[in-house]
Amino acid sequence: MTRIIIDVKSKTDAAAIYQVIKKFNTRIKMMNEKQWEDFVLGKMAAESEKEGTTVSRKEISKWFRQYGIDF
């Protein structure tokens, strides 16, 4: 599986891109900034639980910046 993540400033542009991708019968999900942050944080929490460790705020901040989120 391949993922494409884009950051679109305009809702109109996002809607147009959404319609094009839908034509390929591909699963697509649009998220706003808050939903994206929740998704990333959830992924980190799941990863931490699987490893049985804790994650420092500094590590979380670094991970968010890697995905273009200023935390």
N, CA, C, O and CB atoms as a CASP TS submission, in Angstrom:
PFRMAT TS
TARGET T0000
AUTHOR 0000-0000-0000
METHOD Language model
MODEL 1
PARENT N/A
ATOM      1  N   MET     1       0.846  -1.169   0.000  1.00  0.00           N
ATOM      2  CA  MET     1       0.000   0.000   0.000  1.00  0.00           C
ATOM      3  C   MET     1       0.895   1.237   0.000  1.00  0.00           C
ATOM      4  O   MET     1       1.908   1.281   0.698  1.00  0.00           O
ATOM      5  CB  MET     1      -0.964  -0.005   1.219  1.00  0.00           C
ATOM      6  N   THR     2       0.518   2.221  -0.774  1.00  0.00           N
ATOM      7  CA  THR     2       1.234   3.480  -0.847  1.00  0.00           C
ATOM      8  C   THR     2       0.323   4.596  -0.382  1.00  0.00           C
ATOM      9  O   THR     2      -0.862   4.618  -0.715  1.00  0.00           O
ATOM     10  CB  THR     2       1.744   3.746  -2.273  1.00  0.00           C
ATOM     11  N   ARG     3       0.867   5.515   0.378  1.00  0.00           N
ATOM     12  CA  ARG     3       0.086   6.645   0.883  1.00  0.00           C
ATOM     13  C   ARG     3       0.590   7.931   0.268  1.00  0.00           C
ATOM     14  O   ARG     3       1.786   8.113   0.040  1.00  0.00           O
ATOM     15  CB  ARG     3       0.152   6.724   2.419  1.00  0.00           C
ATOM     16  N   ILE     4      -0.347   8.811   0.007  1.00  0.00           N
ATOM     17  CA  ILE     4      -0.021  10.151  -0.469  1.00  0.00           C
ATOM     18  C   ILE     4      -0.629  11.114   0.536  1.00  0.00           C
ATOM     19  O   ILE     4      -1.830  11.069   0.804  1.00  0.00           O
ATOM     20  CB  ILE     4      -0.559  10.415  -1.940  1.00  0.00           C
ATOM     21  N   ILE     5       0.197  11.975   1.083  1.00  0.00           N
ATOM     22  CA  ILE     5      -0.275  12.967   2.042  1.00  0.00           C
ATOM     23  C   ILE     5       0.056  14.331   1.464  1.00  0.00           C
ATOM     24  O   ILE     5       1.206  14.615   1.128  1.00  0.00           O
ATOM     25  CB  ILE     5       0.374  12.767   3.465  1.00  0.00           C
ATOM     26  N   ILE     6      -0.965  15.175   1.350  1.00  0.00           N
ATOM     27  CA  ILE     6      -0.735  16.511   0.815  1.00  0.00           C
ATOM     28  C   ILE     6      -1.325  17.539   1.768  1.00  0.00           C
ATOM     29  O   ILE     6      -2.273  17.256   2.502  1.00  0.00           O
ATOM     30  CB  ILE     6      -1.348  16.658  -0.603  1.00  0.00           C
ATOM     31  N   ASP     7      -0.762  18.710   1.746  1.00  0.00           N
ATOM     32  CA  ASP     7      -1.253  19.809   2.561  1.00  0.00           C
ATOM     33  C   ASP     7      -1.755  20.879   1.592  1.00  0.00           C
ATOM     34  O   ASP     7      -0.967  21.543   0.918  1.00  0.00           O
ATOM     35  CB  ASP     7      -0.131  20.371   3.532  1.00  0.00           C
ATOM     36  N   VAL     8      -3.072  21.034   1.535  1.00  0.00           N
ATOM     37  CA  VAL     8      -3.691  21.971   0.606  1.00  0.00           C
ATOM     38  C   VAL     8      -4.292  23.124   1.407  1.00  0.00           C
ATOM     39  O   VAL     8      -5.070  22.897   2.333  1.00  0.00           O
ATOM     40  CB  VAL     8      -4.779  21.267  -0.268  1.00  0.00           C
ATOM     41  N   LYS     9      -3.942  24.334   1.062  1.00  0.00           N
ATOM     42  CA  LYS     9      -4.418  25.504   1.805  1.00  0.00           C
ATOM     43  C   LYS     9      -5.869  25.860   1.474  1.00  0.00           C
ATOM     44  O   LYS     9      -6.601  26.350   2.334  1.00  0.00           O
ATOM     45  CB  LYS     9      -3.525  26.695   1.516  1.00  0.00           C
ATOM     46  N   SER    10      -6.276  25.618   0.249  1.00  0.00           N
ATOM     47  CA  SER    10      -7.605  26.016  -0.210  1.00  0.00           C
ATOM     48  C   SER    10      -8.570  24.838  -0.169  1.00  0.00           C
ATOM     49  O   SER    10      -8.252  23.755  -0.662  1.00  0.00           O
ATOM     50  CB  SER    10      -7.532  26.588  -1.628  1.00  0.00           C
ATOM     51  N   LYS    11      -9.745  25.045   0.416  1.00  0.00           N
ATOM     52  CA  LYS    11     -10.756  23.983   0.444  1.00  0.00           C
ATOM     53  C   LYS    11     -11.234  23.645  -0.964  1.00  0.00           C
ATOM     54  O   LYS    11     -11.560  22.494  -1.253  1.00  0.00           O
ATOM     55  CB  LYS    11     -11.948  24.399   1.318  1.00  0.00           C
ATOM     56  N   THR    12     -11.275  24.636  -1.828  1.00  0.00           N
ATOM     57  CA  THR    12     -11.686  24.412  -3.217  1.00  0.00           C
ATOM     58  C   THR    12     -10.693  23.494  -3.928  1.00  0.00           C
ATOM     59  O   THR    12     -11.090  22.556  -4.619  1.00  0.00           O
ATOM     60  CB  THR    12     -11.807  25.756  -3.972  1.00  0.00           C
ATOM     61  N   ASP    13      -9.408  23.767  -3.754  1.00  0.00           N
ATOM     62  CA  ASP    13      -8.381  22.917  -4.364  1.00  0.00           C
ATOM     63  C   ASP    13      -8.443  21.500  -3.785  1.00  0.00           C
ATOM     64  O   ASP    13      -8.311  20.520  -4.517  1.00  0.00           O
ATOM     65  CB  ASP    13      -6.974  23.525  -4.143  1.00  0.00           C
ATOM     66  N   ALA    14      -8.642  21.400  -2.477  1.00  0.00           N
ATOM     67  CA  ALA    14      -8.726  20.086  -1.836  1.00  0.00           C
ATOM     68  C   ALA    14      -9.901  19.292  -2.399  1.00  0.00           C
ATOM     69  O   ALA    14      -9.778  18.094  -2.656  1.00  0.00           O
ATOM     70  CB  ALA    14      -8.865  20.235  -0.306  1.00  0.00           C
ATOM     71  N   ALA    15     -11.028  19.950  -2.589  1.00  0.00           N
ATOM     72  CA  ALA    15     -12.209  19.272  -3.134  1.00  0.00           C
ATOM     73  C   ALA    15     -11.948  18.790  -4.560  1.00  0.00           C
ATOM     74  O   ALA    15     -12.367  17.693  -4.930  1.00  0.00           O
ATOM     75  CB  ALA    15     -13.432  20.211  -3.108  1.00  0.00           C
ATOM     76  N   ALA    16     -11.262  19.600  -5.360  1.00  0.00           N
ATOM     77  CA  ALA    16     -10.953  19.209  -6.737  1.00  0.00           C
ATOM     78  C   ALA    16     -10.020  18.000  -6.769  1.00  0.00           C
ATOM     79  O   ALA    16     -10.230  17.068  -7.546  1.00  0.00           O
ATOM     80  CB  ALA    16     -10.319  20.383  -7.497  1.00  0.00           C
ATOM     81  N   ILE    17      -9.003  18.018  -5.932  1.00  0.00           N
ATOM     82  CA  ILE    17      -8.069  16.894  -5.861  1.00  0.00           C
ATOM     83  C   ILE    17      -8.792  15.642  -5.375  1.00  0.00           C
ATOM     84  O   ILE    17      -8.545  14.547  -5.881  1.00  0.00           O
ATOM     85  CB  ILE    17      -6.882  17.226  -4.929  1.00  0.00           C
ATOM     86  N   TYR    18      -9.671  15.795  -4.408  1.00  0.00           N
ATOM     87  CA  TYR    18     -10.466  14.692  -3.876  1.00  0.00           C
ATOM     88  C   TYR    18     -11.270  14.029  -4.993  1.00  0.00           C
ATOM     89  O   TYR    18     -11.296  12.803  -5.100  1.00  0.00           O
ATOM     90  CB  TYR    18     -11.406  15.192  -2.760  1.00  0.00           C
ATOM     91  N   GLN    19     -11.926  14.841  -5.825  1.00  0.00           N
ATOM     92  CA  GLN    19     -12.745  14.294  -6.913  1.00  0.00           C
ATOM     93  C   GLN    19     -11.906  13.532  -7.929  1.00  0.00           C
ATOM     94  O   GLN    19     -12.336  12.493  -8.430  1.00  0.00           O
ATOM     95  CB  GLN    19     -13.503  15.413  -7.614  1.00  0.00           C
ATOM     96  N   VAL    20     -10.715  14.034  -8.237  1.00  0.00           N
ATOM     97  CA  VAL    20      -9.838  13.353  -9.196  1.00  0.00           C
ATOM     98  C   VAL    20      -9.404  11.994  -8.644  1.00  0.00           C
ATOM     99  O   VAL    20      -9.451  10.986  -9.350  1.00  0.00           O
ATOM    100  CB  VAL    20      -8.595  14.225  -9.516  1.00  0.00           C
ATOM    101  N   ILE    21      -8.988  11.973  -7.397  1.00  0.00           N
ATOM    102  CA  ILE    21      -8.515  10.725  -6.803  1.00  0.00           C
ATOM    103  C   ILE    21      -9.649   9.705  -6.688  1.00  0.00           C
ATOM    104  O   ILE    21      -9.422   8.510  -6.879  1.00  0.00           O
ATOM    105  CB  ILE    21      -7.902  10.992  -5.421  1.00  0.00           C
ATOM    106  N   LYS    22     -10.862  10.160  -6.378  1.00  0.00           N
ATOM    107  CA  LYS    22     -12.010   9.260  -6.265  1.00  0.00           C
ATOM    108  C   LYS    22     -12.265   8.507  -7.569  1.00  0.00           C
ATOM    109  O   LYS    22     -12.760   7.380  -7.542  1.00  0.00           O
ATOM    110  CB  LYS    22     -13.257  10.045  -5.865  1.00  0.00           C
ATOM    111  N   LYS    23     -11.935   9.110  -8.702  1.00  0.00           N
ATOM    112  CA  LYS    23     -12.162   8.479  -9.995  1.00  0.00           C
ATOM    113  C   LYS    23     -11.316   7.215 -10.176  1.00  0.00           C
ATOM    114  O   LYS    23     -11.623   6.380 -11.027  1.00  0.00           O
ATOM    115  CB  LYS    23     -11.864   9.465 -11.110  1.00  0.00           C
ATOM    116  N   PHE    24     -10.259   7.072  -9.385  1.00  0.00           N
ATOM    117  CA  PHE    24      -9.407   5.886  -9.460  1.00  0.00           C
ATOM    118  C   PHE    24      -9.897   4.772  -8.547  1.00  0.00           C
ATOM    119  O   PHE    24      -9.198   3.777  -8.356  1.00  0.00           O
ATOM    120  CB  PHE    24      -7.977   6.247  -9.104  1.00  0.00           C
ATOM    121  N   ASN    25     -11.096   4.927  -7.978  1.00  0.00           N
ATOM    122  CA  ASN    25     -11.657   3.948  -7.042  1.00  0.00           C
ATOM    123  C   ASN    25     -10.676   3.622  -5.912  1.00  0.00           C
ATOM    124  O   ASN    25     -10.491   2.465  -5.534  1.00  0.00           O
ATOM    125  CB  ASN    25     -12.040   2.664  -7.787  1.00  0.00           C
ATOM    126  N   THR    26     -10.067   4.663  -5.400  1.00  0.00           N
ATOM    127  CA  THR    26      -9.101   4.546  -4.327  1.00  0.00           C
ATOM    128  C   THR    26      -9.718   5.056  -3.041  1.00  0.00           C
ATOM    129  O   THR    26     -10.471   6.030  -3.046  1.00  0.00           O
ATOM    130  CB  THR    26      -7.811   5.313  -4.658  1.00  0.00           C
ATOM    131  N   ARG    27      -9.398   4.400  -1.945  1.00  0.00           N
ATOM    132  CA  ARG    27      -9.880   4.879  -0.650  1.00  0.00           C
ATOM    133  C   ARG    27      -9.190   6.192  -0.324  1.00  0.00           C
ATOM    134  O   ARG    27      -7.968   6.300  -0.419  1.00  0.00           O
ATOM    135  CB  ARG    27      -9.627   3.828   0.470  1.00  0.00           C
ATOM    136  N   ILE    28      -9.970   7.181   0.057  1.00  0.00           N
ATOM    137  CA  ILE    28      -9.428   8.507   0.324  1.00  0.00           C
ATOM    138  C   ILE    28     -10.094   9.071   1.570  1.00  0.00           C
ATOM    139  O   ILE    28     -11.276   8.836   1.819  1.00  0.00           O
ATOM    140  CB  ILE    28      -9.636   9.451  -0.891  1.00  0.00           C
ATOM    141  N   LYS    29      -9.333   9.806   2.334  1.00  0.00           N
ATOM    142  CA  LYS    29      -9.867  10.440   3.536  1.00  0.00           C
ATOM    143  C   LYS    29      -9.284  11.840   3.624  1.00  0.00           C
ATOM    144  O   LYS    29      -8.069  12.029   3.554  1.00  0.00           O
ATOM    145  CB  LYS    29      -9.537   9.606   4.823  1.00  0.00           C
ATOM    146  N   MET    30     -10.156  12.803   3.776  1.00  0.00           N
ATOM    147  CA  MET    30      -9.710  14.184   3.957  1.00  0.00           C
ATOM    148  C   MET    30      -9.724  14.496   5.443  1.00  0.00           C
ATOM    149  O   MET    30     -10.666  14.136   6.149  1.00  0.00           O
ATOM    150  CB  MET    30     -10.613  15.188   3.163  1.00  0.00           C
ATOM    151  N   MET    31      -8.679  15.166   5.922  1.00  0.00           N
ATOM    152  CA  MET    31      -8.578  15.534   7.325  1.00  0.00           C
ATOM    153  C   MET    31      -8.214  17.002   7.440  1.00  0.00           C
ATOM    154  O   MET    31      -7.444  17.535   6.641  1.00  0.00           O
ATOM    155  CB  MET    31      -7.541  14.659   8.052  1.00  0.00           C
ATOM    156  N   ASN    32      -8.781  17.641   8.445  1.00  0.00           N
ATOM    157  CA  ASN    32      -8.329  18.996   8.727  1.00  0.00           C
ATOM    158  C   ASN    32      -7.097  18.896   9.629  1.00  0.00           C
ATOM    159  O   ASN    32      -6.684  17.796   9.997  1.00  0.00           O
ATOM    160  CB  ASN    32      -9.468  19.856   9.399  1.00  0.00           C
ATOM    161  N   GLU    33      -6.517  20.030   9.980  1.00  0.00           N
ATOM    162  CA  GLU    33      -5.274  20.041  10.764  1.00  0.00           C
ATOM    163  C   GLU    33      -5.439  19.320  12.106  1.00  0.00           C
ATOM    164  O   GLU    33      -4.560  18.559  12.512  1.00  0.00           O
ATOM    165  CB  GLU    33      -4.818  21.485  11.006  1.00  0.00           C
ATOM    166  N   LYS    34      -6.541  19.552  12.781  1.00  0.00           N
ATOM    167  CA  LYS    34      -6.782  18.943  14.092  1.00  0.00           C
ATOM    168  C   LYS    34      -6.905  17.414  13.968  1.00  0.00           C
ATOM    169  O   LYS    34      -6.345  16.675  14.777  1.00  0.00           O
ATOM    170  CB  LYS    34      -8.064  19.536  14.733  1.00  0.00           C
ATOM    171  N   GLN    35      -7.635  16.955  12.961  1.00  0.00           N
ATOM    172  CA  GLN    35      -7.775  15.508  12.755  1.00  0.00           C
ATOM    173  C   GLN    35      -6.424  14.863  12.443  1.00  0.00           C
ATOM    174  O   GLN    35      -6.136  13.757  12.902  1.00  0.00           O
ATOM    175  CB  GLN    35      -8.771  15.223  11.615  1.00  0.00           C
ATOM    176  N   TRP    36      -5.599  15.560  11.659  1.00  0.00           N
ATOM    177  CA  TRP    36      -4.275  15.044  11.310  1.00  0.00           C
ATOM    178  C   TRP    36      -3.402  14.931  12.559  1.00  0.00           C
ATOM    179  O   TRP    36      -2.720  13.925  12.750  1.00  0.00           O
ATOM    180  CB  TRP    36      -3.596  15.952  10.260  1.00  0.00           C
ATOM    181  N   GLU    37      -3.421  15.961  13.410  1.00  0.00           N
ATOM    182  CA  GLU    37      -2.654  15.924  14.645  1.00  0.00           C
ATOM    183  C   GLU    37      -3.106  14.764  15.529  1.00  0.00           C
ATOM    184  O   GLU    37      -2.280  14.055  16.103  1.00  0.00           O
ATOM    185  CB  GLU    37      -2.789  17.250  15.398  1.00  0.00           C
ATOM    186  N   ASP    38      -4.416  14.576  15.635  1.00  0.00           N
ATOM    187  CA  ASP    38      -4.949  13.464  16.428  1.00  0.00           C
ATOM    188  C   ASP    38      -4.498  12.118  15.867  1.00  0.00           C
ATOM    189  O   ASP    38      -4.151  11.211  16.623  1.00  0.00           O
ATOM    190  CB  ASP    38      -6.481  13.525  16.473  1.00  0.00           C
ATOM    191  N   PHE    39      -4.503  11.991  14.552  1.00  0.00           N
ATOM    192  CA  PHE    39      -4.073  10.758  13.895  1.00  0.00           C
ATOM    193  C   PHE    39      -2.610  10.460  14.204  1.00  0.00           C
ATOM    194  O   PHE    39      -2.263   9.342  14.582  1.00  0.00           O
ATOM    195  CB  PHE    39      -4.285  10.856  12.378  1.00  0.00           C
ATOM    196  N   VAL    40      -1.764  11.459  14.041  1.00  0.00           N
ATOM    197  CA  VAL    40      -0.325  11.279  14.276  1.00  0.00           C
ATOM    198  C   VAL    40      -0.070  10.945  15.740  1.00  0.00           C
ATOM    199  O   VAL    40       0.713  10.045  16.043  1.00  0.00           O
ATOM    200  CB  VAL    40       0.462  12.550  13.870  1.00  0.00           C
ATOM    201  N   LEU    41      -0.720  11.659  16.646  1.00  0.00           N
ATOM    202  CA  LEU    41      -0.541  11.397  18.069  1.00  0.00           C
ATOM    203  C   LEU    41      -1.012   9.978  18.423  1.00  0.00           C
ATOM    204  O   LEU    41      -0.363   9.288  19.209  1.00  0.00           O
ATOM    205  CB  LEU    41      -1.307  12.444  18.906  1.00  0.00           C
ATOM    206  N   GLY    42      -2.120   9.553  17.854  1.00  0.00           N
ATOM    207  CA  GLY    42      -2.611   8.199  18.079  1.00  0.00           C
ATOM    208  C   GLY    42      -1.642   7.142  17.594  1.00  0.00           C
ATOM    209  O   GLY    42      -1.437   6.128  18.260  1.00  0.00           O
ATOM    210  N   LYS    43      -1.040   7.376  16.428  1.00  0.00           N
ATOM    211  CA  LYS    43      -0.045   6.439  15.893  1.00  0.00           C
ATOM    212  C   LYS    43       1.144   6.330  16.846  1.00  0.00           C
ATOM    213  O   LYS    43       1.654   5.238  17.098  1.00  0.00           O
ATOM    214  CB  LYS    43       0.432   6.888  14.488  1.00  0.00           C
ATOM    215  N   MET    44       1.578   7.487  17.375  1.00  0.00           N
ATOM    216  CA  MET    44       2.705   7.484  18.304  1.00  0.00           C
ATOM    217  C   MET    44       2.355   6.734  19.584  1.00  0.00           C
ATOM    218  O   MET    44       3.173   5.973  20.103  1.00  0.00           O
ATOM    219  CB  MET    44       3.131   8.918  18.632  1.00  0.00           C
ATOM    220  N   ALA    45       1.147   6.945  20.096  1.00  0.00           N
ATOM    221  CA  ALA    45       0.721   6.274  21.323  1.00  0.00           C
ATOM    222  C   ALA    45       0.679   4.762  21.108  1.00  0.00           C
ATOM    223  O   ALA    45       1.135   4.003  21.964  1.00  0.00           O
ATOM    224  CB  ALA    45      -0.664   6.793  21.779  1.00  0.00           C
ATOM    225  N   ALA    46       0.145   4.324  19.987  1.00  0.00           N
ATOM    226  CA  ALA    46       0.066   2.890  19.684  1.00  0.00           C
ATOM    227  C   ALA    46       1.465   2.288  19.573  1.00  0.00           C
ATOM    228  O   ALA    46       1.718   1.189  20.066  1.00  0.00           O
ATOM    229  CB  ALA    46      -0.722   2.654  18.375  1.00  0.00           C
ATOM    230  N   GLU    47       2.364   3.014  18.927  1.00  0.00           N
ATOM    231  CA  GLU    47       3.737   2.543  18.772  1.00  0.00           C
ATOM    232  C   GLU    47       4.424   2.427  20.132  1.00  0.00           C
ATOM    233  O   GLU    47       5.147   1.465  20.393  1.00  0.00           O
ATOM    234  CB  GLU    47       4.529   3.489  17.852  1.00  0.00           C
ATOM    235  N   SER    48       4.194   3.409  20.986  1.00  0.00           N
ATOM    236  CA  SER    48       4.790   3.404  22.319  1.00  0.00           C
ATOM    237  C   SER    48       4.262   2.245  23.155  1.00  0.00           C
ATOM    238  O   SER    48       5.030   1.582  23.851  1.00  0.00           O
ATOM    239  CB  SER    48       4.515   4.729  23.028  1.00  0.00           C
ATOM    240  N   GLU    49       2.946   1.994  23.089  1.00  0.00           N
ATOM    241  CA  GLU    49       2.356   0.884  23.842  1.00  0.00           C
ATOM    242  C   GLU    49       2.908  -0.456  23.362  1.00  0.00           C
ATOM    243  O   GLU    49       3.169  -1.356  24.161  1.00  0.00           O
ATOM    244  CB  GLU    49       0.824   0.900  23.711  1.00  0.00           C
ATOM    245  N   LYS    50       3.081  -0.573  22.057  1.00  0.00           N
ATOM    246  CA  LYS    50       3.592  -1.822  21.490  1.00  0.00           C
ATOM    247  C   LYS    50       5.017  -2.082  21.987  1.00  0.00           C
ATOM    248  O   LYS    50       5.391  -3.223  22.260  1.00  0.00           O
ATOM    249  CB  LYS    50       3.559  -1.772  19.938  1.00  0.00           C
ATOM    250  N   GLU    51       5.796  -1.024  22.098  1.00  0.00           N
ATOM    251  CA  GLU    51       7.184  -1.155  22.539  1.00  0.00           C
ATOM    252  C   GLU    51       7.299  -1.229  24.059  1.00  0.00           C
ATOM    253  O   GLU    51       8.331  -1.638  24.591  1.00  0.00           O
ATOM    254  CB  GLU    51       8.009   0.010  22.018  1.00  0.00           C
ATOM    255  N   GLY    52       6.225  -0.826  24.760  1.00  0.00           N
ATOM    256  CA  GLY    52       6.247  -0.851  26.213  1.00  0.00           C
ATOM    257  C   GLY    52       7.121   0.233  26.813  1.00  0.00           C
ATOM    258  O   GLY    52       7.682   0.056  27.894  1.00  0.00           O
ATOM    259  N   THR    53       7.239   1.353  26.120  1.00  0.00           N
ATOM    260  CA  THR    53       8.091   2.445  26.593  1.00  0.00           C
ATOM    261  C   THR    53       7.281   3.729  26.706  1.00  0.00           C
ATOM    262  O   THR    53       6.097   3.765  26.371  1.00  0.00           O
ATOM    263  CB  THR    53       9.294   2.650  25.647  1.00  0.00           C
ATOM    264  N   THR    54       7.929   4.767  27.177  1.00  0.00           N
ATOM    265  CA  THR    54       7.307   6.089  27.211  1.00  0.00           C
ATOM    266  C   THR    54       8.020   6.973  26.192  1.00  0.00           C
ATOM    267  O   THR    54       9.144   6.695  25.775  1.00  0.00           O
ATOM    268  CB  THR    54       7.370   6.717  28.649  1.00  0.00           C
ATOM    269  N   VAL    55       7.343   8.029  25.812  1.00  0.00           N
ATOM    270  CA  VAL    55       7.894   8.951  24.827  1.00  0.00           C
ATOM    271  C   VAL    55       7.938  10.336  25.447  1.00  0.00           C
ATOM    272  O   VAL    55       6.939  10.810  25.988  1.00  0.00           O
ATOM    273  CB  VAL    55       7.055   8.951  23.511  1.00  0.00           C
ATOM    274  N   SER    56       9.087  10.982  25.370  1.00  0.00           N
ATOM    275  CA  SER    56       9.221  12.316  25.949  1.00  0.00           C
ATOM    276  C   SER    56       8.546  13.354  25.051  1.00  0.00           C
ATOM    277  O   SER    56       8.330  13.121  23.861  1.00  0.00           O
ATOM    278  CB  SER    56      10.709  12.670  26.158  1.00  0.00           C
ATOM    279  N   ARG    57       8.221  14.494  25.641  1.00  0.00           N
ATOM    280  CA  ARG    57       7.619  15.591  24.884  1.00  0.00           C
ATOM    281  C   ARG    57       8.540  16.035  23.741  1.00  0.00           C
ATOM    282  O   ARG    57       8.072  16.385  22.657  1.00  0.00           O
ATOM    283  CB  ARG    57       7.314  16.781  25.816  1.00  0.00           C
ATOM    284  N   LYS    58       9.846  16.016  23.995  1.00  0.00           N
ATOM    285  CA  LYS    58      10.820  16.406  22.970  1.00  0.00           C
ATOM    286  C   LYS    58      10.743  15.462  21.762  1.00  0.00           C
ATOM    287  O   LYS    58      10.797  15.912  20.618  1.00  0.00           O
ATOM    288  CB  LYS    58      12.253  16.408  23.559  1.00  0.00           C
ATOM    289  N   GLU    59      10.619  14.164  22.019  1.00  0.00           N
ATOM    290  CA  GLU    59      10.509  13.195  20.927  1.00  0.00           C
ATOM    291  C   GLU    59       9.210  13.388  20.157  1.00  0.00           C
ATOM    292  O   GLU    59       9.191  13.304  18.929  1.00  0.00           O
ATOM    293  CB  GLU    59      10.592  11.763  21.470  1.00  0.00           C
ATOM    294  N   ILE    60       8.120  13.648  20.884  1.00  0.00           N
ATOM    295  CA  ILE    60       6.829  13.879  20.227  1.00  0.00           C
ATOM    296  C   ILE    60       6.910  15.110  19.336  1.00  0.00           C
ATOM    297  O   ILE    60       6.446  15.091  18.196  1.00  0.00           O
ATOM    298  CB  ILE    60       5.701  14.046  21.271  1.00  0.00           C
ATOM    299  N   SER    61       7.501  16.181  19.859  1.00  0.00           N
ATOM    300  CA  SER    61       7.645  17.417  19.091  1.00  0.00           C
ATOM    301  C   SER    61       8.469  17.183  17.823  1.00  0.00           C
ATOM    302  O   SER    61       8.122  17.676  16.749  1.00  0.00           O
ATOM    303  CB  SER    61       8.299  18.508  19.954  1.00  0.00           C
ATOM    304  N   LYS    62       9.548  16.438  17.953  1.00  0.00           N
ATOM    305  CA  LYS    62      10.404  16.120  16.797  1.00  0.00           C
ATOM    306  C   LYS    62       9.618  15.351  15.745  1.00  0.00           C
ATOM    307  O   LYS    62       9.732  15.631  14.551  1.00  0.00           O
ATOM    308  CB  LYS    62      11.639  15.301  17.239  1.00  0.00           C
ATOM    309  N   TRP    63       8.824  14.386  16.181  1.00  0.00           N
ATOM    310  CA  TRP    63       8.054  13.556  15.267  1.00  0.00           C
ATOM    311  C   TRP    63       7.003  14.382  14.543  1.00  0.00           C
ATOM    312  O   TRP    63       6.798  14.212  13.341  1.00  0.00           O
ATOM    313  CB  TRP    63       7.395  12.402  16.019  1.00  0.00           C
ATOM    314  N   PHE    64       6.325  15.289  15.278  1.00  0.00           N
ATOM    315  CA  PHE    64       5.329  16.148  14.656  1.00  0.00           C
ATOM    316  C   PHE    64       5.978  17.052  13.609  1.00  0.00           C
ATOM    317  O   PHE    64       5.443  17.203  12.511  1.00  0.00           O
ATOM    318  CB  PHE    64       4.608  16.989  15.720  1.00  0.00           C
ATOM    319  N   ARG    65       7.114  17.651  13.931  1.00  0.00           N
ATOM    320  CA  ARG    65       7.794  18.531  12.971  1.00  0.00           C
ATOM    321  C   ARG    65       8.172  17.773  11.699  1.00  0.00           C
ATOM    322  O   ARG    65       8.166  18.338  10.605  1.00  0.00           O
ATOM    323  CB  ARG    65       9.052  19.148  13.607  1.00  0.00           C
ATOM    324  N   GLN    66       8.500  16.492  11.853  1.00  0.00           N
ATOM    325  CA  GLN    66       8.846  15.661  10.696  1.00  0.00           C
ATOM    326  C   GLN    66       7.680  15.594   9.713  1.00  0.00           C
ATOM    327  O   GLN    66       7.886  15.452   8.508  1.00  0.00           O
ATOM    328  CB  GLN    66       9.241  14.241  11.148  1.00  0.00           C
ATOM    329  N   TYR    67       6.461  15.696  10.230  1.00  0.00           N
ATOM    330  CA  TYR    67       5.262  15.635   9.388  1.00  0.00           C
ATOM    331  C   TYR    67       4.648  17.014   9.157  1.00  0.00           C
ATOM    332  O   TYR    67       3.481  17.116   8.780  1.00  0.00           O
ATOM    333  CB  TYR    67       4.228  14.716  10.021  1.00  0.00           C
ATOM    334  N   GLY    68       5.415  18.060   9.376  1.00  0.00           N
ATOM    335  CA  GLY    68       4.983  19.396   9.042  1.00  0.00           C
ATOM    336  C   GLY    68       4.036  20.026  10.035  1.00  0.00           C
ATOM    337  O   GLY    68       3.318  20.964   9.688  1.00  0.00           O
ATOM    338  N   ILE    69       4.014  19.532  11.277  1.00  0.00           N
ATOM    339  CA  ILE    69       3.130  20.086  12.295  1.00  0.00           C
ATOM    340  C   ILE    69       3.984  20.764  13.348  1.00  0.00           C
ATOM    341  O   ILE    69       4.859  20.135  13.944  1.00  0.00           O
ATOM    342  CB  ILE    69       2.228  18.985  12.929  1.00  0.00           C
ATOM    343  N   ASP    70       3.734  22.047  13.579  1.00  0.00           N
ATOM    344  CA  ASP    70       4.481  22.790  14.581  1.00  0.00           C
ATOM    345  C   ASP    70       3.847  22.555  15.943  1.00  0.00           C
ATOM    346  O   ASP    70       2.778  23.090  16.234  1.00  0.00           O
ATOM    347  CB  ASP    70       4.521  24.301  14.241  1.00  0.00           C
ATOM    348  N   PHE    71       4.505  21.754  16.780  1.00  0.00           N
ATOM    349  CA  PHE    71       3.947  21.346  18.076  1.00  0.00           C
ATOM    350  C   PHE    71       4.647  22.073  19.196  1.00  0.00           C
ATOM    351  O   PHE    71       4.321  21.866  20.365  1.00  0.00           O
ATOM    352  CB  PHE    71       4.067  19.828  18.276  1.00  0.00           C
TER
END
